[in-house]
Amino acid sequence: MDKELYLPRIAILKNKMDETPDTSTFTFILPEGGNLNHIPGQCLQLTVFGYGEAPISITSSPTQKDYFQLCVRNVGNVTSALHRLDIGDKVGIRGPWGNGFPIDRLKGKNAVFVAGGLGLAPLRSLINYIVDKRDDYGKVWILSGARTPKDHLFRSEWNRWNSIDGFEVLTTVDRADDTWNGNVGVVGSLLYKTDIQVENTMAFICGPPIMFRFVTIDLKKLGFADDVIISTLERHMKCGVGKCGHCNVGSKYVCVDGPVFTYEEMKKQPEAL
């Protein structure tokens, strides 16, 4: 591991965009310029000075050269302090950590993304990477579910993704309101409303554990093999370098061996499922 990843760095808040009533996308710049040079799917440790440190998935693509983005829900001391920051305020970062999504293995293949709730945040990094490297990848299906219409992330990007040749975006909610004319039901039901070709396609899932279990059942019914079903594991990482043991899952440490795992790997770690 690059020794510099152990050292805290400063990042400056450049912009904040509200996604839902309790979730926002934060855009940061580095004083020295450039971006994190991360792999889609990696995460970092974010410090809000005076409040503490928390692990956060990186939602921007590394192809965005001058900044990086984090999509964060206001759920605790550190994240609520982040939501109170003003443009120009500084935070600390360590990382990026982890293995990231298998972008080289995905080359030349199709991709189906299945997201529930905040799950679209880490997947967005790979989605926008594919957008910017369009010639290297095949068809893309983005299936996104949320509790209610107001809980959907990145709605401002749906039309852009849908307008790209070979992309299809399908969305659903658990509970509709007067503003919603789309699908109502669990996100896995959207798999049966597409023309997904199992051959030469990899599936990326991110969301609550119960969603992952049922979507995996749906994908298996469609014929997906265990080694092409890929997800991220959410564990409370502390050190980020595989020393403290907080993110231990069986014989794996999420911070260094993950956070990305195939279903084939997860089945060997019962604690992961």
C-alpha positions in Angstrom: 0.0 0.0 0.0 1.2 3.5 -0.8 2.5 5.0 2.5 0.8 8.3 1.7 -2.6 6.6 2.1 -1.9 6.2 5.8 -1.4 10.0 6.2 -4.4 12.4 6.7 -4.9 14.9 4.0 -7.0 18.1 3.7 -9.9 18.4 1.3 -12.0 21.6 0.8 -15.8 21.6 0.5 -16.6 23.1 -2.9 -20.3 22.4 -3.3 -23.2 20.7 -1.7 -26.3 19.3 -3.5 -29.3 18.0 -1.7 -30.5 14.6 -3.0 -33.2 13.8 -0.5 -34.4 15.5 2.7 -31.6 13.8 4.7 -29.0 13.0 2.0 -26.6 15.3 0.1 -23.8 15.0 -2.4 -20.7 16.9 -1.3 -18.1 18.0 -3.8 -14.5 18.4 -2.5 -11.3 19.6 -4.1 -7.7 18.9 -2.9 -5.5 21.9 -2.2 -2.8 20.4 -4.4 -5.3 19.8 -7.3 -6.3 16.7 -9.0 -8.5 13.9 -7.6 -8.2 10.8 -5.5 -7.0 8.5 -8.4 -9.3 5.9 -6.9 -10.9 2.8 -8.4 -14.8 2.9 -8.6 -16.1 1.1 -5.5 -13.3 2.3 -3.1 -14.0 4.3 0.0 -12.2 6.7 2.3 -12.1 7.8 5.9 -13.6 11.3 6.3 -12.8 13.4 9.4 -14.9 16.4 10.4 -12.6 18.2 12.8 -13.9 18.2 16.4 -16.5 15.4 15.7 -14.6 12.3 14.5 -14.0 10.1 11.5 -16.3 7.9 9.4 -15.9 5.6 6.4 -17.7 6.9 3.3 -18.0 5.4 -0.2 -16.7 7.6 -3.1 -19.6 8.3 -5.5 -17.7 10.2 -8.2 -15.8 8.5 -11.0 -12.0 8.9 -11.2 -12.5 10.3 -14.7 -13.7 13.5 -13.0 -10.2 14.9 -12.7 -10.5 18.1 -10.6 -12.7 16.9 -7.7 -14.2 14.0 -5.9 -17.7 13.5 -4.4 -19.3 11.8 -1.4 -23.0 11.1 -1.0 -23.8 11.1 2.7 -27.0 10.6 4.7 -27.3 12.6 7.9 -27.5 9.8 10.5 -24.9 10.5 13.3 -22.5 12.9 14.9 -19.9 12.9 12.1 -22.4 13.0 9.2 -24.6 15.6 10.8 -21.5 17.8 11.4 -20.6 17.3 7.7 -24.1 18.5 6.7 -23.5 21.7 8.7 -20.3 22.6 7.0 -20.1 25.7 4.8 -18.6 26.0 1.4 -14.8 26.5 1.8 -14.6 24.5 5.1 -11.9 21.9 5.4 -12.2 18.2 6.3 -9.6 15.4 6.7 -9.4 12.4 4.5 -7.5 9.1 4.5 -7.4 6.7 1.6 -8.8 5.7 -0.8 -9.1 2.2 0.7 -10.1 -1.2 -0.6 -10.1 -3.2 -3.9 -12.8 -1.4 -5.9 -15.0 -2.9 -8.7 -13.3 -5.2 -11.3 -13.3 -2.6 -14.1 -10.8 -4.7 -16.2 -12.8 -7.9 -15.9 -15.9 -5.9 -16.9 -14.4 -4.6 -20.1 -16.3 -5.8 -23.2 -19.2 -7.0 -21.0 -22.7 -5.7 -20.2 -23.5 -4.5 -16.7 -26.7 -4.5 -14.6 -26.8 -2.3 -11.5 -29.4 -3.0 -8.8 -29.5 -0.4 -6.1 -31.7 0.1 -3.0 -31.7 3.3 -0.9 -28.2 4.6 -0.5 -26.8 1.7 -2.6 -26.7 3.8 -5.7 -24.0 6.1 -4.2 -21.1 3.7 -4.6 -22.5 2.2 -7.8 -22.7 5.7 -9.4 -18.9 5.8 -9.4 -18.8 2.8 -11.8 -21.8 3.9 -13.8 -20.2 7.3 -14.6 -16.9 5.6 -15.2 -18.6 3.5 -17.9 -20.2 6.6 -19.3 -16.8 8.3 -19.8 -15.2 5.0 -21.1 -18.2 4.1 -23.2 -16.4 2.2 -26.0 -14.9 -0.2 -23.5 -18.2 -1.6 -22.2 -21.5 -3.1 -23.4 -25.1 -2.5 -22.5 -26.0 -1.0 -19.1 -29.2 -1.4 -17.1 -29.7 0.7 -14.0 -32.4 -0.5 -11.6 -33.0 1.8 -8.6 -35.4 1.4 -5.7 -36.4 3.6 -2.8 -38.9 3.7 0.0 -40.7 6.7 -1.5 -40.2 9.0 -4.5 -38.5 11.7 -2.4 -35.9 9.1 -1.2 -34.5 8.4 -4.7 -30.9 9.5 -5.3 -29.4 11.3 -8.4 -32.8 11.9 -10.0 -31.1 14.8 -11.9 -28.9 12.1 -13.7 -31.7 9.7 -14.8 -32.4 11.5 -18.1 -28.7 11.8 -19.0 -28.1 8.1 -18.4 -31.3 7.1 -20.3 -30.1 9.2 -23.3 -26.9 7.3 -23.7 -27.0 4.6 -26.4 -27.2 1.2 -24.7 -28.3 2.5 -21.3 -31.7 1.8 -19.7 -32.8 3.2 -16.3 -35.8 1.7 -14.5 -37.0 2.9 -11.1 -39.4 1.8 -8.4 -40.7 2.8 -5.0 -42.1 0.8 -2.0 -44.8 3.5 -1.4 -46.0 5.8 -4.1 -47.5 9.3 -3.7 -49.4 11.7 -5.9 -46.1 12.7 -7.8 -45.2 9.1 -8.7 -46.4 7.5 -12.0 -43.8 4.8 -12.1 -43.4 1.2 -10.8 -44.4 0.3 -7.3 -42.7 -2.8 -5.8 -39.4 -4.2 -4.7 -36.4 -3.4 -6.9 -35.8 -7.0 -7.8 -39.1 -7.0 -9.7 -37.5 -4.6 -12.3 -35.2 -7.4 -13.4 -38.2 -9.0 -15.1 -39.2 -5.8 -17.0 -35.9 -5.7 -18.9 -34.3 -7.6 -21.8 -31.1 -8.4 -19.8 -28.9 -10.9 -21.5 -27.3 -13.1 -18.8 -24.5 -14.2 -21.1 -21.6 -11.7 -21.0 -23.3 -9.7 -18.3 -22.0 -8.9 -14.7 -24.4 -7.8 -12.0 -23.6 -5.2 -9.3 -25.8 -5.0 -6.2 -25.8 -2.5 -3.4 -28.4 -1.8 -0.8 -29.8 -3.2 2.5 -28.9 -6.8 3.4 -32.5 -8.0 2.9 -32.5 -6.5 -0.6 -29.3 -8.1 -1.5 -30.5 -11.5 -0.4 -33.7 -11.3 -2.5 -32.1 -9.7 -5.6 -29.5 -12.4 -5.5 -32.3 -15.1 -5.6 -33.8 -13.2 -8.6 -30.4 -13.1 -10.4 -29.8 -16.8 -9.8 -33.2 -17.6 -11.2 -32.3 -15.6 -14.4 -29.1 -17.7 -14.7 -26.4 -15.5 -13.3 -23.4 -17.4 -11.9 -22.1 -16.7 -8.4 -18.8 -15.1 -9.6 -20.5 -12.4 -11.8 -22.8 -11.2 -8.9 -20.9 -8.5 -7.2 -21.6 -6.4 -4.2 -20.1 -4.2 -1.5 -20.1 -5.1 2.2 -20.9 -2.3 4.7 -19.0 -2.6 7.9 -17.8 0.1 10.4 -14.2 0.5 9.5 -11.9 2.2 12.0 -8.2 2.0 11.0 -8.8 1.3 7.3 -5.6 -0.7 7.0 -6.6 -4.2 8.4 -5.2 -3.8 11.9 -8.0 -2.9 14.3 -10.3 -5.8 13.4 -13.6 -3.8 13.5 -14.5 -4.7 9.9 -13.6 -8.4 10.2 -15.9 -10.7 8.3 -14.8 -14.3 8.7 -11.3 -14.5 7.3 -11.6 -11.2 5.5 -11.2 -7.5 6.4 -13.6 -5.3 4.5 -11.2 -2.3 4.4 -8.4 -4.2 2.6 -10.0 -7.4 1.1 -13.1 -5.5 0.1 -15.4 -3.6 0.2 -16.2 -5.3 -3.1 -16.8 -9.1 -3.1 -18.4 -11.6 -5.5 -21.3 -13.7 -4.2 -19.0 -16.7 -4.6 -16.6 -15.1 -2.1 -19.5 -14.1 0.3 -20.9 -17.6 0.5 -17.5 -18.7 2.0 -18.0 -16.1 4.8 -21.4 -16.8 6.4 -21.1 -13.7 8.5 -21.3 -11.6 5.3 -24.8 -12.8 4.3 
